[in-house]
Amino acid sequence: MGKPKPRKQGKDKPSTSAGNKQEIPFNTDRGQHILKNPGVVNAIIEKSAIKSTDTVLEVGPGTGNLTVKLLEKSKNVVACEIDHRLIAELKKRV
């Protein structure tokens, strides 16, 4: 038996939001993962059965890729984000 391998620590990974060249490092150790695939965003919207009269609560909107689509489909979106960098990014987009 060899030595156990050290656990790989998640690191902040620079990423870009749709239409924005600014890089924001995300803390994956704290569960920050940004939804970038438009096909996944559209699938979530299609399966959500959101009506135009609905108010949606989005926890952890990140850079707003899903938020933008939720706003198109619903009456209102209440987005709760604790990362001040991502709040600023989201305010730029919506």
Secondary structure as UniProt FT lines:
FT   STRAND          13..16
FT   TURN            18..19
FT   STRAND          23..26
FT   HELIX           28..30
FT   HELIX           38..48
FT   TURN            52..53
FT   STRAND          55..59
FT   TURN            62..63
FT   HELIX           65..73
FT   STRAND          76..80
FT   HELIX           84..93
//
